[in-house]
Amino acid sequence: MPAMSSVLAKRSTRVILTAVVAIALIVAPLILPAFANQTLVRIGVYAVAVLGLNIVMGYTGQVNLGQIFFVGLGAYVTAYGVNHDWNIILVFVAACVVPGIVGLLVALAAARLGGLAIAMVTIALPIVGVPLAKRLDEFTGGSQGTSARFTDAPDWSGLYNDQWQFYIVLLVTVGAFLLGRSLVRGKYGRAFGVVKENEAVAASMGISPYRTKVLAFTVASIFGGASGFLYLAAVQYTSPETLSFGHSISLVAAMVIGGAGSIIGALIGGAYYVFVPQLTNAIDPNLTAISQGAILLVVLFLLPQGLVSLPRVIRRLSRRRPARSTPSGNPPQNSPVHQPAPAAAPEGLEKTERQDRS
Amino acid sequence: MGTFIQLVVDGLSTGSIYAALALAIVLVNQATGLINFAQGGMAVLSAYIAYAFTRLGLPLVLAILAAVVISFVIGAVIERFLVRRFEGGDPDTAVVVTIGLLSLVTGIAAIFWGYNNLAFPSLFPLTSVEILGAVVSVRSLATTVTIVAIMVVLQVLFLRTKLGLALRAVADNPASAAFSGLAVGRLLMVGWGLAAVLGAIAGVLVAPQLTLTPGMLDTALVYALAAVILGGLSSPIGCVVAASAIGVLENLVAVYVPLIGHDLKIAVPFVLIFVILVIRPQGLFGRKVVVRV
């Protein structure tokens, strides 16, 4: 019984929390200024890319330094489709499928290789991608890049462009995160984890490490392509510069700083990717490189698990201190979720432990 | 035929630069099991330090020696106070740490010396000699010879000296190395220091040719990484051979295969990697690592 009540409490708080967040996200673009909307839109764009990267790196343990290539590919496919007047749903599907197929082909060869070799193969993608995009100017517009407008708000909606873009990005981002969440929590997510920990054990359990790695890489490429579609929805322009190696590295940094192997971490990573350059540029454009490097190192030094572990670390620190000073010890006040459990089960393990200590 | 030989010679000379960086990467990897993406950035910083000493009026050779010594200290300090925290942890995190380090080091160089190209004096005369109909500059010849000499010294260090044996032992199994009485921490610092010295030498050798900028070695680093993977992470000779091969091949392909040309020649080493690793996953000269469960 007590267990059930705590679950209920947990679920109801979750439902309420989700509803509050959902309403806030739907209302937000209507009241926020355009610049804030555009920033949120870009966070959504990169959060999807980081989510894909998280699935292949954080969950499956394959170092992938080429995620931006798939983002760029998705953006170019979107631009091509829009400029040839394809149906927008078809454009979106193509922007996911084409990078997915390319990712599959790369993975079929790369997943045979272990550890750092896969990092080297993926490093090649953006490095070869940039000159390739310049060369194939028939499709990509060469060095000048290509632009496509398809996200102007229609008249019947009465919205501004930035608000309309917000809703498009919100729709796709939420969809991507729900899909990603059920993927990593289900059968395949468990397979990813086992393959990451030990391939031999995975094989002995009947999980093919090769197929699992190919799957993770392909899924990551599809998410990259979706992110590219969103990028074009938000920025309406893409050039070879979009898929430069530096951006790919920043995506990896964002993933690790947000929290590898965590869905929320991908969202935080997207925010990091957008905010930190803004912040460091505001301080001093000449200091951008040094301050980005410093922020990255400080975060990793203090929180090797990424920013997503911050609440856990704070909770651990705050729990440890009161327990020592006051033996009767109040439970930490910042977690309503856990409060019912000790109240309903007074004979819990925690209490006897405290008695022993006093 | 003259063009062909010229292309090969030029390729060998750029290849030797990739080789120097690749050797530094192999050294760090042998000692710590990490790939240091900041290796190029650290080498550029060393070149800037040498540049600063020459501006103070020090003769070039002394300036370079001073930069080499300082680089050793910087490398050891970075290992002790930054990298050590991430050794043995999640390799993804360690990779990102070195990427952060690259950004930091580049930023430091940019703050002190700016983003403009600076002229770096050359250690070797700027004359050229003719060999088999190809014009070879004395500078690139001397650079190649220096790199080959360093490679031999490294090979001897790793295989013939007690320090080399200890470094290899630490890389192979830090725990049992510690049980045998090796000062693991100090050896790791030495490994990073030596790698920084190698980087410094690469930096001052390349700087006159490329002129000093904070991002001077970014492209070279990519080629060096390719050479490391191709040659095998455990083989200094392998990565020098691979680096030379990459240098020569990209030069030849850029000229003789118009479809690829100069803009796409950077794809060459990676296509090569792709093909070779699928056939031989441990690299051309690497040993196969057998994992027991």
Interface residues (C-beta under 8 A of the other chain):
Chain A: M57 G58 G61 V63 A109 R112 L113 G114 G115 L116 A117 A119 M120 V121 I123 A124 I127 V128 P131 L132 K134 R135 N198 A200 V201 F245 I249 V252 A253 V256 I257 A260 N286 L287 T288 A289 I290 S291 Q292 G293 A294 L296 L297 L300 F301 P304
Chain B: I35 L82 R85 F86 G89 D90 P91 D92 T93 V95 V96 V97 I99 G100 L101 L102 S103 L104 V105 T106 G107 I108 A110 I111 P214 V222 L225 A226 I229 L233 D263 L264 I266 A267 F270 I273 F274 L277 V278 P281 V291 V293
